[in-house]
Amino acid sequence: MLSVDYHPDKTLSTAAKAAGLQMEFPWKTTMWLSAGSLSLSAGYGAGSVYHYPLNDGRWLVTRLYGEDIGKVVDYVQGGKPEFTIE
């Protein structure tokens, strides 16, 4: 997780210094990196926007998340995932 309240958190600050980056980071932002996605929230109380990598190098950008998101990604890439319909 990388975050900025009014200043970058320690991890982001250390990485920026190591890269020689000097800038004003956008306030009230948070980024979460995981093995299968990247998500961002920008602004106080803002909801997250999720980015899921696709096989062709593009990204699926959505506010959807959860254990079935793999089915959505499969569908976007032309697959035919099975959904439970009651």
N, C-alpha and C positions, 0 to 999 in steps of 0.2 A: 504494500500500500504506500502510495505517495500522496501527501496532502499539503495544502496551503491554507492556513487560516488568514493571517495578515502577512505571514512570512512562511517560507517553505519549512517542512519538518526536517529533522536532522538528516534522514536518509537522502532526501532530495537536495538539501543544501550541500551535503558532502559530495554527492555525485556532480552537481553543477560546478562546484569549485574545482573538482578533479578534471572536469572537461573544459575549464576556463570560461564557463558560461556566466555572464553577468547580466541579469535582467530582473525586471519586476514580474514575479509570477502572478497569475490571476488569483485573486482572493477567493476564499471559500470554495476551493475546488479539491476534489479527491479522485484518485485513480487507483483502481484495484487491478492487479495483474494475476492471472491464474493460468494453468496449463492450457485451457481451452477457450479463454476469452479475456477481454479487456473491458472494463467498465469505467465510466466517468460520471461524476456529478459536478455541476458547475453552478454555484450560487447557494446561499444559505437555504437549507431545507429542500434543495432541488432533488428530484428523482434521478435515478441512474439511467444512463443510456449504455446498452451493452453492445459490444462488437465481437462477432464470432467469425473466425477465419474460414473462408471457403477454399475449396480445392484449387480454384483457378487464380488465387492470389487476391481476390476481392474480399470484402467484408460484408457480412449481414449486420446491419445496424438496426436495433430494435429496443423497445423497453420490455420485451418478453425475456423471462429467465426461468430457471427451474429444471427439474430432472427430465422433462420432456423436450427441452430445447433442441436436443440432438435430432429429434424427429422433425422439427421445423427446419433445421439446417439441411437434413436429408431431403426434405420436400423441395426446398429452394434450389438444391443442386440437381433436381430432376428425379429424385428417388420416389418411391411409393411406400412411405412408412405406414404402419398400421396404427390406427387410433381406436380407442374404445368408444363406442357410441351407444348410449342407453336410451 
